[in-house]
Amino acid sequence: MRVSCLQENLSRGLSVVGRAVATRTTLPITNNVLLTTDEGRLKLAATNLEIAIICWIGAKIEEEGSITIPARLLSEFINSLANDRVDMALAPHSRSLQLKCGRFEARISGLDAEDFPPIPTISDGNAIRIEPESLHTAISQVVFAAATDDSRPVLTGVHASFEGDALTLAAADGFRLAVHRLPLASTWPEKTEVIIPARALSELSRLLADQDEPVEVLVNATRSQVLFHLKNVDMVSQLIQGTFPNYSQLIPQSYASRAVMDVPEFLRATRSASVFARDSSGIIRLQVEPGEELAPGKVVISAKAEEIGDNVSEIDAAVSGEAAKIAFNARYLMDVLSVLDGGQVALETNSPSSPGVLRPVGVDNYTHVVMPMFVQW
């Protein structure tokens, strides 16, 4: 193997696949990154056996070959170099990769590429194309609501429902529910429901930041794996098996009170209250008060911590319906407000013991449900 490429390209490629390198594993080779020549380009691949990321970079191939190298060591060394040409050479029947960049040289011992876990390839099943910006927004507004503990594995994933010309993503952890519906660039042939690990979608979201071409999504025929095909990058993820809860039953179909507020003001007041809520189970109280005659309505946001102090903020709101009181976990409220792109948001409530619903104003493709906290008023 004899390959030359630019340090900048190699560094970027290693940072892309490095997100899939195993951190805690009983299979040492999954700590490595696979380097192999592939049709005139250098292919980098890493896997933790749940997700795999493959990246191709431009390179001058003088001699074909492949090797796996400790990912962290290789990445740190390459990042320390100047932006110059990196020459890599692997002697026949050798496990030692020689690297040279200007006056810097290194030799890194690796493991045989034949022992690297095979990267799944998906050639059968249904495929669809999605605009990267739409998918990035959908993931950011949903993925944070997935559960982080493994007590109910299906809740650690995001439910994806492909139907017709739309994809609906939903995540829930038992305390909140986020649902985002986005258009597809073409029509999905038949309704398909899968559960994609939230971590896989988080990694995909990072990759989408540099994409300007549609992303191809392919679910295999057995619905056990999903492939995301981007420009010069592929990501394959195992799918979570199980039945996702029927979340549509959790979304209230009506409301007794609706308050429309500016997202930045609402977020600022919530953050202010969260400082005092830390020592009181994270509880913040919201009181919705309709306006009188020409005066606008308002929402009073407060938090109280025994022996420390309390906090009260008021923000203007367009209130329809009756006055209302409800309490939320401050973090849950800040999480959803942080992923809304400014503008206004509507808070819909029925009673202090019923879920609160947040919907961006002027957009009908996102719904967020938060369970209330039970407090003494």
C-alpha positions as CSV (number, residue, x, y, z in Angstrom):
1,M,0.0,0.0,0.0
2,R,1.4,3.4,-1.0
3,V,-0.9,6.4,-0.8
4,S,-0.6,10.2,-0.8
5,C,-3.2,12.7,0.3
6,L,-3.5,16.2,1.8
7,Q,-3.3,16.5,5.6
8,E,-6.5,18.7,5.6
9,N,-8.5,16.0,3.8
10,L,-7.2,13.2,5.9
11,S,-7.8,15.1,9.1
12,R,-11.4,15.9,8.1
13,G,-12.0,12.2,7.1
14,L,-10.7,10.9,10.4
15,S,-12.9,13.3,12.3
16,V,-16.0,12.1,10.4
17,V,-15.4,8.4,10.9
18,G,-14.0,8.9,14.4
19,R,-17.6,9.4,15.7
20,A,-18.2,5.7,15.1
21,V,-15.1,4.4,16.8
22,A,-15.9,2.2,19.8
23,T,-14.9,3.6,23.2
24,R,-15.6,0.7,25.5
25,T,-15.4,-2.6,23.7
26,T,-14.3,-6.2,24.2
27,L,-13.2,-6.3,20.5
28,P,-10.0,-4.2,20.3
29,I,-10.0,-3.8,16.6
30,T,-13.1,-1.6,16.8
31,N,-10.8,1.0,18.4
32,N,-9.1,1.2,15.0
33,V,-10.0,2.9,11.8
34,L,-9.8,1.0,8.5
35,L,-7.7,2.5,5.7
36,T,-8.1,0.9,2.3
37,T,-7.7,1.9,-1.3
38,D,-11.0,2.0,-3.3
39,E,-11.2,2.9,-7.0
40,G,-8.7,5.7,-6.9
41,R,-9.7,7.1,-3.5
42,L,-8.7,6.4,0.1
43,K,-11.6,4.9,2.1
44,L,-11.8,5.3,5.8
45,A,-14.2,3.3,7.9
46,A,-15.0,2.8,11.6
47,T,-17.7,0.9,13.5
48,N,-18.8,0.3,17.1
49,L,-21.0,-2.6,15.8
50,E,-24.1,-0.5,16.2
51,I,-23.3,2.2,13.7
52,A,-20.6,2.4,11.0
53,I,-19.4,5.4,9.1
54,I,-17.5,5.3,5.8
55,C,-15.8,8.3,4.3
56,W,-13.9,8.6,0.9
57,I,-11.2,11.2,0.4
58,G,-9.2,12.1,-2.7
59,A,-5.8,10.5,-2.8
60,K,-3.0,9.5,-5.2
61,I,-2.9,5.7,-5.2
62,E,0.5,4.2,-6.1
63,E,0.0,0.8,-4.7
64,E,-3.3,-0.9,-3.5
65,G,-3.6,-2.2,0.1
66,S,-5.4,-1.9,3.4
67,I,-4.7,-1.8,7.2
68,T,-6.4,-0.8,10.4
69,I,-4.7,1.7,12.7
70,P,-5.6,2.9,16.2
71,A,-8.0,5.7,15.5
72,R,-7.2,8.1,18.3
73,L,-3.4,7.8,17.8
74,L,-3.6,8.4,14.0
75,S,-6.1,11.3,14.3
76,E,-4.0,13.1,17.0
77,F,-0.8,12.7,14.9
78,I,-2.4,13.9,11.7
79,N,-4.0,16.9,13.4
80,S,-0.5,17.9,14.7
81,L,0.9,18.2,11.2
82,A,1.0,21.2,8.9
83,N,-1.4,21.3,5.9
84,D,0.9,19.5,3.5
85,R,1.0,16.2,1.6
86,V,1.0,13.1,3.8
87,D,2.6,10.0,2.3
88,M,1.6,6.6,3.8
89,A,3.3,3.4,3.0
90,L,2.7,-0.2,4.1
91,A,5.3,-2.8,3.3
92,P,3.9,-6.1,1.9
93,H,2.9,-8.6,4.7
94,S,3.6,-5.8,7.2
95,R,1.3,-4.4,10.0
96,S,3.3,-1.2,10.4
97,L,2.2,2.0,8.6
98,Q,4.8,4.6,7.8
99,L,3.7,8.2,7.6
100,K,5.7,11.1,6.3
101,C,4.7,14.8,6.0
102,G,7.4,17.3,5.3
103,R,10.1,16.7,7.9
104,F,7.8,14.7,10.2
105,E,7.7,11.0,10.2
106,A,6.0,8.3,12.2
107,R,5.5,4.6,12.2
108,I,2.2,3.1,13.7
109,S,1.5,-0.5,14.3
110,G,-1.9,-1.8,13.3
111,L,-4.0,-4.9,12.8
112,D,-4.9,-6.8,9.6
113,A,-7.8,-5.4,7.7
114,E,-9.2,-8.9,7.2
115,D,-10.0,-9.0,10.9
116,F,-12.0,-5.7,10.8
117,P,-15.8,-6.3,11.3
118,P,-17.5,-6.3,7.9
119,I,-19.3,-3.0,7.2
120,P,-22.9,-3.8,6.3
121,T,-24.0,-3.0,2.7
122,I,-27.7,-2.5,1.9
123,S,-28.6,-3.2,-1.7
124,D,-32.2,-4.3,-1.3
125,G,-35.2,-2.6,0.3
126,N,-36.8,0.8,-0.2
127,A,-34.9,4.1,-0.9
128,I,-35.9,7.7,-0.7
129,R,-34.2,11.1,-1.0
130,I,-34.6,13.9,1.5
131,E,-33.3,17.5,1.5
132,P,-30.5,17.8,4.0
133,E,-31.7,21.1,5.6
134,S,-35.2,19.6,6.2
135,L,-33.7,16.4,7.7
136,H,-31.3,18.4,9.9
137,T,-34.1,20.5,11.3
138,A,-36.3,17.5,12.0
139,I,-33.6,15.6,13.8
140,S,-32.6,18.6,16.0
141,Q,-36.3,19.2,17.0
142,V,-36.9,15.5,17.9
143,V,-33.8,13.6,19.0
144,F,-33.3,15.3,22.4
145,A,-36.7,13.9,23.6
146,A,-35.5,10.3,23.3
147,A,-34.8,8.4,26.5
148,T,-31.2,8.0,27.6
149,D,-31.5,5.0,29.8
150,D,-32.0,1.4,28.5
151,S,-34.9,0.4,30.7
152,R,-37.2,0.6,27.7
153,P,-34.9,0.2,24.6
154,V,-37.5,1.3,22.1
155,L,-37.6,4.8,23.8
156,T,-33.9,5.3,23.2
157,G,-34.7,5.4,19.5
158,V,-36.6,7.8,17.2
159,H,-39.7,6.3,15.5
160,A,-39.6,7.0,11.8
161,S,-42.7,6.5,9.7
162,F,-42.3,6.7,5.9
163,E,-45.7,7.1,4.2
164,G,-46.4,8.6,0.8
165,D,-44.4,11.8,0.3
166,A,-43.8,12.5,4.0
167,L,-41.6,11.2,6.9
168,T,-42.7,11.6,10.5
169,L,-40.1,11.4,13.2
170,A,-41.2,11.0,16.9
171,A,-39.3,10.6,20.1
172,A,-40.6,10.2,23.7
173,D,-39.0,9.4,27.1
174,G,-42.2,9.1,29.2
175,F,-42.1,12.8,30.2
176,R,-42.3,14.5,26.8
177,L,-43.0,13.8,23.2
178,A,-41.6,15.5,20.1
179,V,-43.2,14.9,16.6
180,H,-41.9,16.4,13.4
181,R,-43.3,15.8,9.9
182,L,-41.2,16.6,6.9
183,P,-41.6,16.2,3.1
184,L,-39.8,13.6,1.0
185,A,-38.2,14.4,-2.3
186,S,-40.0,11.4,-3.8
187,T,-42.8,9.0,-2.8
188,W,-42.2,6.1,-0.5
189,P,-43.7,3.0,-2.1
190,E,-45.4,1.6,1.0
191,K,-45.9,2.6,4.6
192,T,-42.8,1.6,6.6
193,E,-42.2,2.1,10.3
194,V,-38.7,1.7,11.9
195,I,-37.0,2.8,15.1
196,I,-33.6,4.4,14.5
197,P,-31.2,4.8,17.5
198,A,-31.2,8.4,18.7
199,R,-27.4,8.4,18.8
200,A,-27.2,7.4,15.1
201,L,-29.5,10.3,14.2
202,S,-27.4,12.7,16.3
203,E,-24.3,11.6,14.4
204,L,-26.1,12.0,11.1
205,S,-27.2,15.5,12.1
206,R,-23.5,16.5,12.5
207,L,-22.7,15.1,9.1
208,L,-25.6,17.0,7.5
209,A,-24.2,20.4,8.4
210,D,-21.8,20.2,5.4
211,Q,-24.3,18.7,2.9
212,D,-26.0,20.5,0.1
213,E,-27.2,17.5,-2.0
214,P,-30.2,15.4,-1.1
215,V,-29.6,12.5,1.3
216,E,-30.5,9.0,0.2
217,V,-32.1,6.9,2.9
218,L,-32.3,3.1,2.3
219,V,-34.1,0.7,4.7
220,N,-33.2,-3.0,4.0
221,A,-35.9,-5.5,3.3
222,T,-35.8,-7.1,6.7
223,R,-36.0,-3.7,8.4
224,S,-32.9,-4.4,10.6
225,Q,-30.6,-1.7,9.1
226,V,-30.8,1.8,7.6
227,L,-28.3,3.4,5.3
228,F,-27.8,7.2,4.9
229,H,-25.9,8.0,1.7
230,L,-24.3,11.5,1.7
231,K,-21.7,13.0,-0.6
232,N,-18.5,11.1,0.1
233,V,-19.9,9.6,3.3
234,D,-22.1,6.6,4.1
235,M,-23.5,5.8,7.6
236,V,-25.1,2.5,8.4
237,S,-27.0,1.9,11.6
238,Q,-28.7,-1.1,13.2
239,L,-32.4,-0.5,13.8
240,I,-34.1,-1.1,17.2
241,Q,-36.5,-4.0,17.2
242,G,-39.8,-3.6,19.2
243,T,-43.1,-1.7,19.2
244,F,-43.1,2.0,19.7
245,P,-45.9,3.4,21.8
246,N,-49.0,4.8,19.9
247,Y,-47.9,8.4,20.6
248,S,-50.8,10.0,18.7
249,Q,-53.0,9.2,21.7
250,L,-50.9,11.4,23.9
251,I,-51.5,14.6,21.9
252,P,-54.5,16.6,23.2
253,Q,-56.9,17.5,20.5
254,S,-58.3,20.6,22.1
255,Y,-57.3,23.2,24.7
256,A,-58.9,25.5,27.2
257,S,-56.2,28.2,27.1
258,R,-53.7,29.2,24.4
259,A,-50.9,31.7,24.9
260,V,-48.7,32.9,22.0
261,M,-45.3,34.2,23.0
262,D,-42.0,35.3,21.4
263,V,-39.6,32.3,21.6
264,P,-36.5,34.4,22.7
265,E,-38.5,36.1,25.5
266,F,-40.0,32.8,26.6
267,L,-36.6,31.1,26.6
268,R,-34.9,34.0,28.5
269,A,-37.6,34.0,31.2
270,T,-37.4,30.2,31.5
271,R,-33.6,30.3,31.9
272,S,-33.9,32.9,34.5
273,A,-36.4,30.8,36.5
274,S,-34.3,27.7,36.1
275,V,-31.6,29.2,38.2
276,F,-33.9,29.2,41.2
277,A,-35.6,25.9,40.2
278,R,-32.4,23.9,40.6
279,D,-33.0,23.4,44.3
280,S,-36.7,22.6,43.9
281,S,-36.7,19.6,41.6
282,G,-36.4,21.9,38.6
283,I,-40.0,23.1,38.9
284,I,-41.1,26.3,37.2
285,R,-44.6,27.6,37.4
286,L,-46.5,29.3,34.5
287,Q,-49.6,31.4,35.0
288,V,-51.5,32.4,31.8
289,E,-53.5,35.6,32.3
290,P,-55.8,36.9,29.5
291,G,-55.7,40.6,28.7
292,E,-58.4,43.1,29.8
293,E,-59.9,45.4,27.2
294,L,-57.0,46.8,25.2
295,A,-54.3,45.4,27.5
296,P,-52.4,42.4,26.1
297,G,-52.4,39.1,28.0
298,K,-49.3,37.9,29.8
299,V,-47.6,34.8,31.1
300,V,-46.0,34.9,34.6
301,I,-43.1,32.5,35.0
302,S,-41.8,31.8,38.5
303,A,-39.6,29.5,40.5
304,K,-39.1,29.2,44.3
305,A,-36.3,27.5,46.2
306,E,-36.7,27.2,49.9
307,E,-33.9,29.0,51.9
308,I,-32.5,30.5,48.8
309,G,-35.0,32.8,47.2
310,D,-37.5,33.1,44.3
311,N,-37.9,34.6,40.9
312,V,-40.8,36.0,38.9
313,S,-40.8,37.1,35.2
314,E,-43.6,38.4,33.0
315,I,-43.8,38.3,29.3
316,D,-46.5,39.6,26.9
317,A,-48.7,37.0,25.3
318,A,-51.7,36.8,23.0
319,V,-54.1,34.7,25.1
320,S,-57.2,33.1,23.9
321,G,-59.5,31.1,26.2
322,E,-59.4,31.2,30.0
323,A,-56.7,31.8,32.6
324,A,-54.5,28.8,33.3
325,K,-51.8,27.5,35.6
326,I,-49.3,24.7,34.9
327,A,-45.9,23.7,36.1
328,F,-43.1,22.1,34.1
329,N,-39.6,20.8,34.5
330,A,-37.4,23.8,33.5
331,R,-34.9,21.7,31.5
332,Y,-37.7,20.1,29.4
333,L,-39.1,23.5,28.5
334,M,-35.6,25.0,27.7
335,D,-34.8,22.0,25.5
336,V,-37.7,22.5,23.2
337,L,-37.5,26.3,23.1
338,S,-33.8,26.1,22.2
339,V,-34.5,24.2,19.0
340,L,-37.2,26.5,17.7
341,D,-35.8,29.1,15.2
342,G,-37.0,32.3,16.9
343,G,-40.5,33.5,15.9
344,Q,-43.4,32.7,18.1
345,V,-44.7,29.6,19.9
346,A,-48.1,28.7,21.2
347,L,-48.6,27.0,24.6
348,E,-51.9,25.1,24.8
349,T,-53.2,23.8,28.1
350,N,-56.3,22.3,29.6
351,S,-55.6,22.0,33.3
352,P,-52.7,21.9,35.8
353,S,-52.7,18.1,35.6
354,S,-53.0,17.8,31.8
355,P,-50.1,17.8,29.3
356,G,-49.0,21.1,27.9
357,V,-48.6,21.4,24.1
358,L,-46.1,23.7,22.3
359,R,-46.4,24.4,18.6
360,P,-44.5,27.0,16.5
361,V,-46.8,29.6,15.1
362,G,-47.1,29.6,11.4
363,V,-45.7,26.1,11.1
364,D,-47.9,23.0,11.3
365,N,-45.3,20.3,11.1
366,Y,-44.0,20.2,14.7
367,T,-45.7,19.3,18.0
368,H,-44.1,19.0,21.4
369,V,-46.0,17.6,24.4
370,V,-44.6,18.1,28.0
371,M,-46.1,16.3,31.0
372,P,-46.8,18.7,33.9
373,M,-45.3,18.7,37.4
374,F,-47.7,18.4,40.3
375,V,-47.3,21.3,42.7
376,Q,-49.3,23.2,45.4
377,W,-50.6,26.5,44.0
